[in-house]
Amino acid sequence: MRYFNIFMFFFIIAGCATPSYRLQSNPSEAEIEITYKNGTKKIVGKTPLQQNTQDINPTNDSLQIEFRKPGHISSTVFVPRSGFDKAIDLTVNLAQDTRVLEGKKTDQAINEIASGIADIQRDIQRKQFDLSIQKINRLIAHYPNVSTLYSLLGNVYYLDKRLEPALLNYKKALDLDPTSQELVKVIEKIEGIRPGGKQ
């Protein structure tokens, strides 16, 4: 994704003997790529950058200037032919790419859930059911839309012969994952034996 701007507003610096481009970005250290009218591309450096107009565009034709920085949305500015007879001071603001942030958050969430489940499985093997329930509920508080956590909580209640809360959590898991035939079978099984279960 990128922003494309028609370069209509720029600062004209009067009184310069040799017209130049002053290219800046926020944040700085953005790579600058020029695309010329004939389709040729050229990387001219990183922001902040100041160069003579003739060094950037010897033909004085229209061009595009793209600013790129990892983790940010690139911005492309179109500079018409008329922009080359004066010095130009151009600053672009590069927005942070939220897709990168979301990807990092997703990876972090997956790692946290996986680590938590592994820890809980050890507690279940030791028959520490109450401790397991507490840990699962803490994970659910952070990740309330993860079907696996409700299913796991249902498993713990089932192993502890607490059928009503087991059934409740299996149904929550099924609401989040309605295609799970395994959950349907478990729910049907519990509904068949529920009256003699531990409340």
NORMO-V934008 format. One record per residue. N is the residue number from 1. PHI is phi as a letter, one per 20 degrees, with the letter a starting at -180 (999 if undefined). D_FIRST is the distance of its C-alpha to the first C-alpha in whole Angstrom. Layout:
BEGIN
N/PHI/D_FIRST + N/PHI/D_FIRST
END
This chain:
BEGIN
1/999/0 + 2/b/4 + 3/e/7 + 4/c/10 + 5/d/13 + 6/e/17 + 7/f/19 + 8/d/22 + 9/d/23 + 10/b/24 + 11/e/27 + 12/e/30 + 13/e/32 + 14/e/36 + 15/n/38 + 16/e/36 + 17/f/38 + 18/d/35 + 19/g/32 + 20/b/29 + 21/d/26 + 22/d/25 + 23/d/21 + 24/c/20 + 25/b/18 + 26/c/18 + 27/f/18 + 28/f/19 + 29/m/19 + 30/e/16 + 31/f/16 + 32/d/17 + 33/c/16 + 34/e/18 + 35/d/18 + 36/e/21 + 37/g/22 + 38/e/23 + 39/n/20 + 40/f/21 + 41/d/19 + 42/b/20 + 43/e/20 + 44/d/22 + 45/q/22 + 46/c/20 + 47/f/20 + 48/f/23 + 49/c/24 + 50/c/27 + 51/b/28 + 52/f/30 + 53/g/28 + 54/f/30 + 55/f/29 + 56/f/25 + 57/b/26 + 58/f/30 + 59/e/30 + 60/l/29 + 61/d/26 + 62/f/23 + 63/b/20 + 64/d/16 + 65/d/16 + 66/d/12 + 67/d/13 + 68/c/11 + 69/b/12 + 70/g/12 + 71/n/12 + 72/c/10 + 73/e/6 + 74/f/7 + 75/c/9 + 76/d/11 + 77/d/14 + 78/e/17 + 79/d/20 + 80/f/23 + 81/g/26 + 82/f/28 + 83/e/26 + 84/e/28 + 85/e/32 + 86/c/31 + 87/f/30 + 88/c/26 + 89/d/25 + 90/c/21 + 91/c/19 + 92/d/16 + 93/d/15 + 94/e/12 + 95/f/11 + 96/f/11 + 97/e/9 + 98/f/11 + 99/f/10 + 100/f/12 + 101/f/15 + 102/f/15 + 103/f/15 + 104/f/18 + 105/f/20 + 106/f/20 + 107/g/22 + 108/f/24 + 109/f/25 + 110/f/26 + 111/f/28 + 112/f/30 + 113/f/31 + 114/f/32 + 115/f/34 + 116/f/35 + 117/f/36 + 118/f/38 + 119/f/40 + 120/f/41 + 121/f/42 + 122/f/44 + 123/f/46 + 124/f/46 + 125/f/48 + 126/e/51 + 127/m/51 + 128/e/50 + 129/f/48 + 130/f/48 + 131/f/46 + 132/f/44 + 133/f/43 + 134/f/43 + 135/f/40 + 136/f/38 + 137/f/38 + 138/f/37 + 139/f/34 + 140/f/34 + 141/f/34 + 142/e/30 + 143/c/29 + 144/f/31 + 145/d/29 + 146/d/29 + 147/g/32 + 148/g/34 + 149/f/35 + 150/f/37 + 151/f/38 + 152/f/39 + 153/f/41 + 154/f/43 + 155/g/44 + 156/f/45 + 157/f/47 + 158/f/48 + 159/f/50 + 160/e/51 + 161/m/53 + 162/d/51 + 163/f/50 + 164/f/49 + 165/f/46 + 166/f/46 + 167/f/45 + 168/g/43 + 169/f/41 + 170/f/41 + 171/f/40 + 172/f/37 + 173/f/36 + 174/f/36 + 175/g/35 + 176/e/31 + 177/c/32 + 178/f/34 + 179/e/34 + 180/f/36 + 181/f/39 + 182/f/41 + 183/f/40 + 184/g/42 + 185/f/45 + 186/f/45 + 187/f/45 + 188/f/48 + 189/f/50 + 190/f/50 + 191/f/51 + 192/f/54 + 193/d/55 + 194/g/54 + 195/g/57 + 196/e/59 + 197/e/56 + 198/f/56 + 199/e/54
END
